[in-house]
Amino acid sequence: MWELIPPLLNWAFLQANWVGSTRADCTKAGACWVFIHERFGQFMYGLYPPTNAGELTWHY
């Protein structure tokens, strides 16, 4: 387990891409947090209409 944590942290945070708005902005070898930021609503609500997404937030 201890052998997995340092490379995972390196990939997830130290070598990650944090700034940008498109896939082309992900140029480093680490995680692409730009993608997560741009698709966060879809991860949380799926394909539920954005106008009604507030209703789902109240149910969490």
Contact map, one row per residue, 1 for C-alpha under 8 A:
111110000000000000000000000000000000000000000000000000000000
111111000000000000000000000000000000000000000000000000000000
111111100000000000000000000000000000000000000000000000000000
111111110000000000000000000000000000000000000000000000000000
111111111000000000000000000000000000000000000000000000000000
011111111100000000000000000000000000000000000000000000000000
001111111110000000000000000000000000000000000000000000000000
000111111111000000000000000000000000000000000000000000000000
000011111111110000000000000000000000000000000000000000000000
000001111111111000000000000001000000000000000000000000000000
000000111111111100000000000011100000000000000000000000000000
000000011111111100000000000001100000000000000000000000000000
000000001111111100000000000001100000000000000000000000000000
000000001111111100000000000001000000000000000000000000000000
000000000111111110000000000111100000000000000000000000000000
000000000011111111000000000111111000000000000000000000000000
000000000000001111110000111101111100000000000000000000000000
000000000000000111110000000000011100000000000000000000000000
000000000000000011111000100000001100000000000000000000000000
000000000000000011111100110000000100000000000000000000000000
000000000000000000111110100000000110010000000000000000000000
000000000000000000011111110000000110000000000000000000000000
000000000000000000001111110000000110000000000000000000000000
000000000000000000000111111000000000000000000000000000000000
000000000000000010111111111000000100000000000000000000000000
000000000000000010010111111100010100000000000000000000000000
000000000000000010000001111110000000000000000000000000000000
000000000000001110000000011111100000000000000000000000000000
000000000010001100000000001111100000000000000000000000000000
000000000111111110000000000111110000000000000000000000000000
000000000011101110000000000111111000000000000000000000000000
000000000000000111000000010001111111000000000000000000000000
000000000000000111100000000000111111100000000000000000000000
000000000000000011111110110000011111110000000000000000000000
000000000000000000001110000000011111111000000000000000000000
000000000000000000000000000000011111111100000000000000000000
000000000000000000000000000000001111111100000000000000000000
000000000000000000001000000000000111111110000000000000000000
000000000000000000000000000000000011111111100000000000000000
000000000000000000000000000000000001111111110000000000000000
000000000000000000000000000000000000011111111100000000000000
000000000000000000000000000000000000001111111110000000000000
000000000000000000000000000000000000001111111100000000000000
000000000000000000000000000000000000000111111100000000000000
000000000000000000000000000000000000000011111111000010010000
000000000000000000000000000000000000000011111111000000000000
000000000000000000000000000000000000000001001111100000000000
000000000000000000000000000000000000000000001111110110000000
000000000000000000000000000000000000000000000011111110000000
000000000000000000000000000000000000000000000001111111000000
000000000000000000000000000000000000000000000000111111000000
000000000000000000000000000000000000000000000001111111110000
000000000000000000000000000000000000000000001001111111111000
000000000000000000000000000000000000000000000000011111111100
000000000000000000000000000000000000000000000000000111111110
000000000000000000000000000000000000000000001000000111111111
000000000000000000000000000000000000000000000000000011111111
000000000000000000000000000000000000000000000000000001111111
000000000000000000000000000000000000000000000000000000111111
000000000000000000000000000000000000000000000000000000011111
